[in-house]
Amino acid sequence: MDNTVTIDSPLIKQVEEDFPLQWLELGDRIFSYREKGPKDGRVMVLLHGIGSASGSWAHQLKNLSDRYRVIAWDAPGYGASSVLSVDTPKAADYAAALGDFLAGLNANPEILIGHSLGALMAGAYAAGGAVIGKALILADPANGYGGADEAVRAEKLSARLNNMNKLGPEGLAAARSSVLLSATSSDDALAMVRWNMSKLRVDGHAQAAHMLAHGDLIADAGKYNGPVLVMCGGEDSVTPEAGCRKIAAAYSNADYQTLPNVGHASYVENPAQFNQAVLSFVEARNA
């Protein structure tokens, strides 16, 4: 993998052309998102992680929209989405925002996929009693540090905030993008990760960092009994498999799957493998 790759790639230009950013206005709030697929189709909702955005789901928007109405949101404080009204939000605050967003689009998710921090949001959404038609899918999930000592939570939060303040979004993207991928990842995958990370907003990232510091996905797991698939890249050094397996074990109705030869950004690095795992899980429940 070439760490000198630029983000000025044909792939990025194609994302903006094929899946342009859209806006939903709800009162004084704005949600930005990308969407592809039939308006009356079955709904698949995609939630990105703390260092990403809606554009990272380009391969899913492209390759799953023949089967689903695929909607990738920008979480509050990301893209053009308004920040949350509280400075130190919890996962439940993002889940409530997600509920408002989906209601505004008249979209009832058949499949809800959360990656990394997005898995915390998806887990909170499910735990709150929201209806998910077929499957909750947690990819390379971050559990959060809500169950850790206060000193650990404070340390993790301070490190994230300090990195952003020191490096800024573009510097953070240059320093951290390759960590999200395996050593054999393609330049296109690196460009996609770096592009999305370089567009981070300081205010939205700070709110998300507070949520991560106090989140506890395993605690939310006991509040949801529907079908769950937990997936993790075999080369994921950000949320390693041991932790992901614990999250799967906390759910009463979960399968676990290793995605070989990919890192944390598993859906970017090998989208064909990721998409097939999603479809296989869902189709098995249609049999």
Secondary structure, DSSP 4 states (H G I P E B T S, - for coil): --TT--S--HHHHHHHHHS--EEEEETTEEEEEEEES-TTSPEEEEE--TT--GGGGHHHHHHSTTTSEEEEEPPTTSTTPPPPSSSS--HHHHHHHHHHHHHHTT--EEEEEEETHHHHHHHHHHHTT---SSEEEEES----STTS-HHHHHHHHHHHHHHHHHHHHHHHHHHHGGGGS-TT--HHHHHHHHHHHHT--HHHHHHHHHHHHH--HHHHHTT--S-EEEEEETT-SSS-HHHHHHHHHHSTTEEEEEETT--S-HHHH-HHHHHHHHHHHHHHTT-
